[in-house]
Amino acid sequence: MKELDNEDQKRQNISKDIFNLIKLIKQGNMLPAICFSFNRRRCEELAQLFKDYSLITENEKEIINKVWTKGIKTLSIEDQDMKSIS
């Protein structure tokens, strides 16, 4: 059982290291960047770790929303109402 606890601790430490690395990349204005995870479960864990961490500024969010809204308006009314779109 201690071996599992130790393994979980290692995973948490690595997750913190990756989180800190991404923060440094952002602070150093080195975005965009690509981070690979070759394990699906690990990829999902890391996605959860970053789910509340934004890599874009408020201004960039506004620009993205404008582009998204403009793009949606080019679709037919039926397509605009699709659940996968809204």
Beta strands, then each sheet from edge to edge (+ up, - down):
end
